[in-house]
Amino acid sequence: MRIIARRTLRDFWEAHPDAEEPLRTWYTYVRQADWHTPSDVRSIFRTASFVGNDRVVFNIKGNRYRLVVVVVYRHHAVYIRFIGTHHEYDNIDVATV
């Protein structure tokens, strides 16, 4: 999968160093993935949540952080829409972010 806006991840882990390793691991798995359906995502990330509008929420570092992406299966692309703390996540509308 192509991941759009890797810089967003890097900027986040520079501010939150404890997130670097889990985000790098997530990036590696997704980069090597070939997702065609949500079940393909679920086969790698069992705790991923599907919230509508092709958005998927990933728990990072034991749910300390949340990563929201849009997956465009037909283009094999993942667009990073939000990365933040669990508290910051509670203040967004995940379906429109």
Residue pairs with C-beta under 8 A, 6 or more apart in sequence:
1 30
1 31
1 33
1 34
1 35
1 71
1 76
1 77
1 78
2 75
2 76
2 77
2 78
3 27
3 30
3 31
3 77
3 78
3 80
4 77
4 78
4 79
4 80
5 79
5 80
6 27
6 80
8 80
8 83
9 23
9 27
9 80
9 83
12 19
12 23
12 65
12 83
12 84
13 19
13 20
13 23
13 24
16 65
18 61
18 64
19 60
19 61
19 64
19 65
22 60
22 61
22 65
23 60
23 67
23 83
26 58
26 60
26 67
29 44
29 45
30 78
33 40
33 41
33 44
34 40
34 76
35 41
35 71
35 73
35 76
36 73
37 73
38 50
38 56
38 71
41 48
41 50
41 56
41 71
42 48
45 58
47 58
47 59
48 56
48 57
48 58
49 56
49 57
50 56
50 57
51 57
51 68
51 94
51 95
52 95
53 70
53 95
53 96
54 70
54 71
54 72
54 73
55 68
55 69
55 70
55 71
55 81
55 94
55 95
55 97
56 68
56 69
56 70
56 71
57 66
57 67
57 68
57 89
57 94
58 66
58 67
58 68
58 69
59 65
59 66
60 66
60 67
60 83
63 86
64 85
64 86
65 83
65 84
65 85
65 86
66 82
66 83
66 84
66 85
66 86
66 88
66 89
67 80
67 82
67 83
68 80
68 81
68 82
68 83
68 89
68 92
68 94
68 97
69 78
69 79
69 80
69 81
70 78
70 79
70 81
71 77
71 78
71 79
72 78
72 79
81 97
82 89
82 92
82 94
82 97
84 92
